[in-house]
Amino acid sequence: MSQETTPNWQPGFLKNETVILKPVEENDFEDLYRVAADPAIWEQHPERDRYKKEIFQQYFNSAIASHSAFLILDKPSGNLIGSTRFYDYRANPSSIAIGFTFLAKAYWGGAANKAVKQLMLDYAFQFVDQVFFHIGAENIRSQKAIIKLSAKKVREYQKEHRNISEVHYEYALEKSAWLKT
């Protein structure tokens, strides 16, 4: 009888023509914080003060602890432009979530977010049948980006962030829908 193993959700470098995803390491804090220190990045996010160093440190620590987080590098320039991660893997039914993603403002509305999601979805769908995205109700930018990937809103729920409860939306993308894109 073989035992099921959990997929490696931090498989080294993932890359395409637009971006490179590189596993986050402990010594990446200062470089990543320089990107995250822009308050505009967080203005639609439930944790609007994540640009503050002590708050971002908590985000970064959870990224390291997850063993599934990546730095996002702009491939043409090599510049660090953000971060993302996998989380909440479930073997049965097989699913994973993608989130905790942020990009430097200069990369909003361009090809970077789609390129990041393309890499992550192509990788995830080797192991799971469904991918979830959890987005704050006020984060319109992220909602629009996920809908462009053919994800469908499947539920609304309350989520607690440092003693503040806010509405979040859960979007799902089925492997079959992704393979049609």
N, C-alpha and C positions, 0 to 999 in steps of 0.2 A: 504494500500500500504506500503510495507516494504522498508526501505532505505538500500542501500548497504553499508556495512562497509568495511573499509580498513583492510586487514589482519595485524596482529601484526608481524612486521618484526624484532622484537627483543624479541623473546618469552622466555626469560630465558635461561637456559642451554640446549644445544644440545650436545649429546655425543654418542660415539661409543667406540670400543676397543682401538682405536689409539689416538683420540683427544677429547677434551672438548672445546666447544665454549661457552664462558661466556660473557654476555653483558659488553661492555666497560663502565667504570665509570670515572668521572673526576679525582679521586685520583689514576688512573692507569697510568698517564702520565710518571712518572720517570721509572717505571718498563718496560713499553713498549718502551720507548726511549732507554733503555739499549740494547734492541734487535735491534732496528732500527738504531743505531749509526754506524753500520758496512757499510762502503761505498760500499762493494761488493754487498750488497743486491740491491742497486739502480743503478748499472752500466749499465743495459739494459733498465732502466725505463726512460720515458721522463723527469722526475724531478730527475736527477742524483744527485742532492745535498740534497735530502731529509734526508740524514744522519745528516745534520747540525741541531742543536737543534731548532733554530728559524724557520727553514723551516718545520721540523717535527711537531712543535707546531701547524702550520696551518693545517696540515693533521689531527692531533689529534683533534683539535677543530671541524673540519668538521665531524669527526667520532662521537663525542659527539652530535653534532647538528642533525645528521642524525637519531638518535634513532633506528638505524638498524645495528650497528657495534658490532663486537665481538673480544675478545681476543682469541687467539688459545693457548690452553694448551696441552702439551704432556701428555696423560693420565697416562702412566706408571710412569713417574717421577714427574708429577705435574708442570713441568717447563713451563714458559711462552715462546712461540716460535714464536709468530707473531700476525697478526690481519687480519680481513676480514670484508666485509659488503655487505648488500643488498642495492640497490639504484634504482631510476627511475621506481617505480611501476606504472603500467598503468592498469586500470580496463578493458578497452575495446579497442583493443583486449587485453586479459589478459597477462601481461608480467612483468618481474622484471629483473634487472641486478645484477650480482654478480661480485665484484671486490674490488679494493683497498687492495688486498691481498698481504701480504709479509710474508715470513718465514725466520727464522734464517738459515744461510748458512748450518749449520750442518744437517738440515732437508731437504735440496734439494735432489731431486731424490729418496727419500724414499716414505713411505706410507702416510705421513702427508697431503700433498696437496690433494691427491685423497680422503682421509678420510674426510677432510674439505668439499670438493665439494660434496661428497656423502651426508653428513648431510644437507648441504644447499639446494641441489637440491631436495632431498626427502621432505624437509620441503616446499620449494617453489612450487613444483608441486602439493601440496594439494590445492593451491589457483590460480595458473596461468597455462597457456598452453605453454608458451615459456619463456626461460631464455636467456639473452644476456650477453656477455662478451666483454669488450672494452680493447684492448691491443695495446700498442705502436708497430709500425712496426719493431723496433729493439729489441723488447723483445721476442727473440726466445724461451727462456725457457718456458715462459707462453703460447706462441702459441702452442708449442708441448704438453704441459700438457692439454690444452683445447681440442685439436684434439683427444687425447686419450679418452676423455669423449664422443666422437661422435658429438661434436659441429662442425658446418660448417661455414666457412667464408662467410658472406653475403654482406659485403660492406667495402670499404675503404673511409676514410674521414679525413679531416684536423681538428686537435684539438689544441686549444690555451692553452699553459701552461706558465703563467707569461710572456706574450708578445712574446712567441716563438711558431710558428705554426709547428706541426709535424704530419706526417701521422699515423693514427691509423686504426686498423682493428676491425670490429664488427663481432663476432661469435654468432650464435644462436643455441640453443639446444631445440628441440621440446619435449614436454612431451611424445609423442608416442615413439620417439627414445630412450628417457631415460628409459622408462618402459621396453624396449626390452633388455637393457644391463644387 
